[in-house]
């Protein structure tokens, strides 16, 4: 029941982003310091772990809100540990297995919650959920809802497969807009390569970008949105022709030298700078980076276009879908009691106030909340909302177990180095998921 609910939730939450982000909600958008059910009467220290180490605009905002909360509540201290994303999941899963969770921590939605649900280390938030009844619809909350219990509140809606491109660099080789078909994309890649330009810049040092950003969208275009769910249910296999074709598309791009040669030693932040320095004509990354690329770009963002991966002939997927998932829900340890529990509840009410979502929108970030659009909302965010309005493709690592995710990440890296074929990687993946089911 749990997995079926999660799969359904992830299908609907992405498509809700445009409606929820642009609707004029009835909630009062003026922030007030919320009061918990019982006042905190003693000094309290809460430990917290998060993965906000990258210099994204929203990460800075989250950290600032923690500081503001402590300034307004001197009786509550939050001892925070900022852990790089590449290590964060492993650390938290280890803590869950050892029943040594921090008081508060960032949770990832969908299947990634399974280890914590199974370990029974999470505290449901149901008793305070009325706080958000006017600004967060069920679709937005669904990714963190398991068997009817709510375990976290999302901050933002992230589309992981946004194509960014330098308009002038494409125009020089005859493309005044991003290709609409995969055949055209191959032609563009060849022309960019012939002109001495790196076609697509990717930073895969931490291994997840190729899996999450590239494969999620290519697999959806070819095999269709239901494919990953069918694999989990035993109704399809990774060795099926559609999935092998998805890996073959990636292999084809790699053999055309579409990517930068150092993609496996460059991280995602270096990738962003590489693109901004025009060392690559195209890059693929998340919608959150739009703030850096266009909203706050001192050189102006008008020369940077946004698009989605094009249609692929014979594919079962629908053009115009973007792979999206809610992010950055703060979970609480089930061990919290008394004053510490009340302090944590007070913090969540403060942190996820309507003001947070409006500030995120002001920075060009898509949110899953029904709040009034700020007056300073940029044209770039409005363009992103339009681009992703049909965004209900699944993100690979939000629905596939960690062992399968590890296999595909290693497999894609092996393909880039010519060590494995698409067929071999597909066989490894099928073996991994069958092992889990035994």
Buried (B, 14 or more C-beta within 10 A) or exposed (E): EEBEBBBEBBBBBBBBBBBBBBBEBEBEBEBEEBEBEEEBEEEBEBBBBBBBBBEBBBBEBBBEBBEEBBEEBEEBEBEBEEBEBBEBBEBBBEBBEEEEBBBBBBBBBBBBBBBBBEBEBBBBBEEBBEBBEBBBBEBBBBBBBBEEBBBBBBBBBBBBBBBBBBBEBBEBBEBEEBBEEBEBBBBBBBBBBEEEBBBBBBBBBBBBBBBBBBBBBBBBBBBBBBBBBBBBEEEBBBBBEBBBBBBBBBBBBBEBBBBBEBBBEBBBBBBBEBBBEBBBBBBBBBBBBBBBBBBBBEEEBEBBBBBBBBBBEEBBBBBEBBBBBBBBBBBBBBEBEEBBBBBBBBBBBBBBBBBBBBBBBBBBBBBBBBBBBBEEBBEBBBBBBEBBBBBBBBBBBBBBBBEBBBBBBBBBBBBBEEEBBBEBBBBBBBEBBEEEEE
